[in-house]
């Protein structure tokens, strides 16, 4: 898609001159206007509402929402659906629109780069953050306002909305330990994601504080999906364990499925408190991370930044978590 910059190169004028032509300014000579219009035809450039708003130094009132490249996972993962619901609700309240972008392979920033280059968006919201995140680096480099659902070490100008994932996992483990369950196994999602890394740390902290040695044989790190949870539980099934904590409900569901097939009974906990946790057999005790509120607050803080030119909440907001206890007779998840 042709841009103002492409037109400017062909017409051999500045981008600001092209912008003035697009906005209908009477400060440009007729000859220059004709030259710019011929260049527009040559590169097949068509001014639209976004381009005109840029030409008049106005905001587009569009926010780019960066989602993982696995679109199936996005629309079948309640975290993303709830976070997107919160983002959309806030955007509608404030008169903004949302444009989705998907990460390319190897966490590259192709989609967000195209959005920024074309001038479509005022700012961006990232729904997941990895170590050494390329989207964060690119947004910092281009000085584009952005907000994260999560935290990052390399985003100097990031607005961050997150849970205290270390404490949340610590609380789950302490709850189990207080029930006399000390041999706790951990099924942990990919630690390239900071929230998984923090939940892993919370597990270690709880065991250490209670004088329980961390046994590497009781820890399985894997991809965040049902079959990896199933296979992780299969690997742990021959170990002597009192309970299993997981970093995501989807991993817990896989683990429970394996134990159901063996007619075994052991407490298993999840994270994210998805709707299926209420109906899965047996019901799953899980940590509610308030995903809709995470999305809403990320969007609100970003819009405040765009409109006020300054950060509130010291650029970081922490959203509370809550353990949702569910009991089911003779169930694996009975807590």
Buried (B, 14 or more C-beta within 10 A) or exposed (E): EBBBEBBBBBBEBEBEBBBBBBBEBEEBEEEBBEBBBEBBEEBEBEBEEBBBBBBEEEEBBBBBBBBBBEEEBBEEBBBBBBBBBBBBBBBEEBEBEBBEBBBBEEBBBBBBBEBBEBBBBBBBBBBBBBEEBBBBBBBBEBEBBBBBBBBBEEBEBBBBBBBBBBBBBBBBBBBBBEEEBBBBBBBBBBBBBBBBBBBBBBBBBBBEEEEBEEBEEBBBBBEBBBEBBBBBBBBBBEEEBBBBBBBBBBBBBBBBBBBBEEEEEBBBBBBBBBEBBEEBEBBBBBBBBBBBBBBBBBBBBBBBBBEEEEBEBEBBBBBEBEBBEBEBEEBBBBB
